[in-house]
Amino acid sequence: KVAVIDQSYPVFEHQVYQAAIPEYYMTGSSVASLSADSPTGQKLIYNIVSGDMYGDFSVDFNIGK
């Protein structure tokens, strides 16, 4: 699960995003890419807030990838 931290409510193209990852996926490969717009024009900061119990994933908090 990825969350966006902003004072406004971000606008996404879809309400739900899902990704299936093969067991032997190459480390460092992109799993998903998403973007949102801030109605107030503020910079959006993306963060993983759940679903990564072992810290296997990372997200570029500036671009959500």
Secondary structure in CASP SS format (residue, H / E / C, confidence):
PFRMAT SS
TARGET T0000
AUTHOR 0000-0000-0000
METHOD secondary structure of the structure
MODEL  1
K C 1.00
V E 1.00
A E 1.00
V E 1.00
I E 1.00
D C 1.00
Q C 1.00
S C 1.00
Y C 1.00
P C 1.00
V E 1.00
F E 1.00
E C 1.00
H C 1.00
Q C 1.00
V C 1.00
Y C 1.00
Q C 1.00
A C 1.00
A C 1.00
I C 1.00
P C 1.00
E C 1.00
Y C 1.00
Y C 1.00
M C 1.00
T C 1.00
G C 1.00
S C 1.00
S C 1.00
V C 1.00
A C 1.00
S C 1.00
L C 1.00
S C 1.00
A E 1.00
D E 1.00
S C 1.00
P C 1.00
T C 1.00
G C 1.00
Q C 1.00
K C 1.00
L C 1.00
I E 1.00
Y E 1.00
N E 1.00
I E 1.00
V C 1.00
S C 1.00
G C 1.00
D C 1.00
M C 1.00
Y C 1.00
G C 1.00
D C 1.00
F C 1.00
S C 1.00
V C 1.00
D C 1.00
F C 1.00
N C 1.00
I C 1.00
G C 1.00
K C 1.00
END
